[in-house]
Amino acid sequence: MLATTSLLLTAPASAADTPDAAALAARVDARMAQLLAQYPIPGASIAIAYQGKLVYQRGYGMAVTESNTPVTPATRMRIGSVSKVVTAVAVLKLFEDELPQALDRKVFGPEGLLPDAAYPDLAQPLDQRVLRITLRDLLQHTSGWGGGDYDPQYDLVNIAKAQKVSAPASARDVIAYMVKQRLLDAAPGTEFFYSNVAYNVLGRIIEHKSGKPYAQAVQELVLQPAGIEDARIAGDGRMQRAANETVYYDDPRWPAVPSQDGSGASGPESYVGLHFASMDATAGWISTAADLVRLADAAQGRSVPALLKPSTVALMKQHKLAMTGNNYGLGWVVTRVGGVEILSHSGALTTGTYAYLQSRADGWSWAVLFNRLPIPYPPEQGVGELQAFQVAVQRGLMGAIIATGDGEGGP
């Protein structure tokens, strides 16, 4: 049963440029009711814009079940890998006056974007192919990292031991470990491997070029100009939640996991298995659904002033058509459905978060956030269930929004 929560409808500016708000609300609410009835998710939030204007936002269910606190449009949630969009847009803004040439600059080595003199812990990599990684490779997931099952962003205790530092390993410790002690899974630029560590590196590039901590630089480059006020890097524990942030409810089928702090304690993965300071640029942000929509529209010039130049937006949408399975542009999944170009990204943090952001060339942008990702345990036995959930969210909600049944899925 849906909780009674804050509901906001934006009145049409004119019949010609804004959809029927009441009809939109009825379709979306019906679809959200189906989703929350079908899947054991306590709460969700959605925001929808058309031609750069917010036309609908609403919270559903509970942000904190123990206190019967409902989700509202102001509720903030972790966004997982939708953080990659935030990072990519910040990189493009930071390098905008040097594009497109900057995309082919090398990342490591004496003259790299992370030069040896400033980053001696990244010099002389174990695998010399690391010296060929470019800024474009990081943005498009063709760096050569990520070809296997190993993800260093979730191995912070072991990396800390290897680097002889205290757990949890920092973002820079993770990069140093991957550069100095691991081989690439492929030559840079040759294969698409979705890589969290690649976006970790992008965060450090933002820091080096701007001279500011990652979060501060992103706020100043992207979020503040886009009118976004409620985004920040997440805290790890339940007691470190921000104001108006939801509680995350791991699927009860999942067992406790060891803490990333090396203490030997264990608990729900949402609160002990993640260290957001080390995954800031790849999966670290919290946001409202409305602020994600604002970011998508600002990045494409639907807000005034435009965040990026038209030439930068065109670059952002480019992906390697010749590379099978790579529909990743510069920070976005780029597809075309029913003749409409679509930019999208999803974000999942096992098992307490699922987020999805989509922006379409026909004027629609929308984001939806959930405080549980219903992955069965063990996950390999529930691949079909997870895929069904993602389709229901991505295609089902888009069908409700545009009332045509067309939708789009993406990684």
Secondary structure, 3 states (H helix, E strand, C coil): CCCCCCEEECCCCCCCCCCCHHHHHHHHHHHHHHHHHHCCCCEEEEEEEECCEEEEEEEEEEEEHHHCEECCCCCEEECHHHHHHHHHHHHHHHCHHHCCHHHHCECCCCCCCCCCCCCHHHCCCCCHHHHHCEHHHHHHCCCCCCCCCCCHHHCHHHHHHHHCCCCCCCHHHHHHHHHHHCCCCCCCCCCCCCCHHHHHHHHHHHHHHHCCCHHHHHHHHHHCCCCCCCCEECCCCHHHCCCCECCCCCCCCCCCEECCCCCCCEECHHHHCCCCCCCHHHHCEEECHHHHHHHHHHHCCCCCCCCCCHHHHHHHCCCCCCCCCCCECCCCEEEEECCEEEEEEEEEECCCEEEEEEEECCCEEEEEEECCCCCCCCHHHCHHHHHHHHHHHHHHHHHHHHCCCCCCCCC
